[in-house]
Amino acid sequence: MFIVDSHCHLDFPDFEEDREAMLERARENDVRLFVTISTRVSKLDRLLDLTRRHEGVYASVGTHPNSAGEEPDVATETLVEAATTHDRIVAIGEAGLDYHYDKAPCEVQENVFRRHIAAARQTGLPLVIHARDADDDMAAILRQESGKGAFPFILHCFSSGRALAETGIELGGYVSFSGILTFKRSEELRAIAAAIPSDRLLVETDAPYLAPMPYRGKRNEPGYTRHTAEVLAEVKGVSIEDIAKTTSDNFFRLFKKVPDPRQSV
């Protein structure tokens, strides 16, 4: 099988002691490609170094909404230049709205988010969207911005309501599920996943956060993507092999800049 962890944070200090061994464990669990996601443009060099040193690792460029107060002036041009200069940068973000934590004013988050949308529109690279406790505002911005011109996007680590998922799908977006899908109390989220068209699904870890069952409460790592994929397969009524192929096909369709190593096998 071939599984993609479409969203992890390999630059975080949680992995400093065993990063290579952790990636090897992932490969043993059929997770063979990784996108390490930017949370601060100022730390992009760290991500690029990881893409050079580790096989199958790609990166994004962007400012997380909780970091928007640190980088309120990040420019669309800066994002576009980084994305077009470096072949291992394959996405924009993560950016979006987070009303759960009071780490940046809402208007700052929104302004930064809209600049990321513009970068995704200009480059054609997928925008990795973070949305937490902000469903209505997120849906409104996506509709407004899509009216200016389509752009590819992912609602990452989806844990929002059904209406936001439906808006995302209507506007041509994808929905990515993390270990939250496996939690015992995530019945409503699994029902949402069941209703999403199979050609719009992705899987991820958001490692080192949100480890799936049976590792909940421990450090998450990319190899655990398989557990989320197994639950997603159950939800969709297909085999793990089918869901691995489907989500990988979806990934390469969306992340057009990433060569598909399956084609050379």
N, C-alpha and C positions, 0 to 999 in steps of 0.2 A: 504493500500500500504506500501511498504518498499523501501525507497530511501537511498542511501549511499552518503555522502559527502566524496569523496575519497581524498580530498586535502583541508585542511584549516590550519590556524595558531592560535590555541586556546591559545597559550602561549603569544601572543602579548598583550601589555598593553591596546590595544583598548577594550579588553573584561574583564578587571580587575574588573570593577564595577558590572557587571551583567552576569557573565559567566554562572552560573547555570540557571538563568531565560532564557538566550538566548538559551541554549541547550534544555530547556523545550519547548520553542517556536518552535524549530526545530522539536521536536518529534510531536508536534501538527500538523505540516505540513508534517508528514510521513517520515521525515528524522531521521533515527533511529541509524545510525552508522557513526562514524567520524574518519578520520585519520588526526591527527595533525602532520604537517610536519616539520622536522628539517631543520634549516638553518645554525646552528653551532653545531658541535659535542660537543663543550665546554659547551653548555647549555642543554645537553641531560637530565640531572637530572630534570630540570623543566618540560620537556615533560613527563617523566616517572611518576612524581608526579600527573600530570593531568590524566594520564591513570588509576592511582589507585583511584583517588577521584571521577571520573565521569564515569557513566555507558556508555558502548558502545564506549568509546574513545580508540583508538590505536595510535601508533606513528611510525615514521621512524627515521633513524639516518643518518646524512649526513651534508655536507657543501655546501651551496648555492654558485653559481659562483661569486656572488657579495661579498661573505664572504671569497672567496678562498685566498685573500691576507692576511686575518687574520689567516687562518689555512692552509698555503701552504704545510705543511708537514703531514697532516692527512694521516694515513697509512691504507692500505687495511685491515691489521690485526686488527686494532682498530675497524673498521666498522664491520668486521666479528665477533669479540669477543662480541661487544655490541649486535649485532643481534641474536647471538646464546645464549647469557646469559639471555636476558630479553624476556619473552613470549609475552609482549605487543608491542615489536618492530616487525613490520610486513613488513617493506620495507626499502630500501636503498635510500638515497637522502633527499632533492632534490639536484641534481648536474647537471652540464651542461655547457653551454656557453651563456654569455650575453654580446653582443657587443653594446647594446644600452647605457649602463652605463659604464663609465670608472673607475670601482672600483677595478679591478684586471687585471694584464697583461694577454693577451690571452694565452700565453704559460703556465702560472700558472693555469688558469682555465682548460686548456686541461689536464694538468698533474693530477690535482685533480679529474677531471671527469673520466679519465681512471682508476684511483684507485677505484673509486666507481663502475665502470663497473666490475672490477675484483671481488669486494665484492659481487655484484649481481650474478655473475657467480658462485662463490664459495658457496653462501648460497642458491641460488635458489629463493631468495626474489626479488620482482619486484623493478627495479630501476626507481625512479621518476625523469624524465628528464625535466630540464628547458632549453628552447631554445628561444632566442630572438635576432633577426637580425643576425642570424648565421646559416642560413639554409644549405648552401653548406658545411661548415666545419662540422656541426653536422651530415649531411648525410654521409660524408666521414668517420668520426670517427665510426659511427654506422656500416658501412660496414666493415671497417678494423677490428673492435673488434668482430663483429659477425663471421668473418672468423677464429678467434682464438677459437671460441666456443660460442654457443648460450647463451643468458641470457634474462630473462624476463624484459620488460620495458614499461613505459607509457610516451608518449609525453603529458605532463601535460599542462593545460590551453592553449590549442592549438590555436595559432593565426598566425601560419607560412603559407607558401605557400603549394599548392597542392603537389608539388614534394616531400617535406619532409614527408607529410602524407603518400604518396604512398610508400616511402622508408621504413617508420616505419612499415606499414602493411606488406610489402614484407618480412621484417626481423622478423615478428612474434610479433610485438609490438601492443600496444593499444593506442588509442587516447582519451584524456579526454577534455571535453568542459566545459568552465566556463560561467559566465554571459556575456562575450563578444559576445557569440552566439546570444544573445537577442538584441544587439544594432542595431539601425536602419540602420547603414551603414555597417553591417556585412553580406551583401548579398553573397559575395564571400565565406566567412567562412561557411555560411549555405549550400552553394552548395557543399563545400568540405565534410561537415558532411553528406549530403545526399548520397554521393558516398562511404562512408566508410562502410564496412560490419558491420551489426548490432552486430555481436559477438565480435567486437573489440572496442565498445564504452563504455565510462565512463562519469560520470558527477561529477562536483565539484563546489566549490565556490571560492577557493583561498582567502577566508575571512581572514582578513577584507577588502581585496581589490576587485575591479571590481564587485560591486553590479549589478545584472541584472536589466533590466527594470521591473517594474516601479520605482526601487529604485536607479537608477544610480546616482552617485555623493554622495551617503550616505554610511555609514559604512555597509559593507557586513556582513552577518552572515549565518551559515549553513542552517537555515530554508529556505533560498532563493534558495537552490539547486532545489527546486521544480519548480521554474520559468524557470530555464534553461532546466530542464527535459521536461516541457510542450512545449517549443519551439523546442527542439530536436524531440519530438513526432510529432509535426506538420511537421517538415522537413522530417521525415521518413514516414509520412502518417499513423501513428498508434495512438493508444490511450495513454494517460498518464500512465494508468495502465500497458500497454504493455511495454512502455519504462522503467518504474520503474523496472519491473521484468527483462527485458533484461539487463539493466545496473547493476542491483544487481547480477544477475547470472554471468555476466562477472567479476564483482569485486571479488566474492568469488572463481571463477576459477583462477584468477590471484593472488590474495592475499591468498594463500593457508594456511597461518598460522592463519588466522582469522576464528574462528568457525562461521558457518552460523546459526544465531538464528531462522531463518525461519524453520529450520528442526525440531525444538523442539515444534513448534506450532501445 
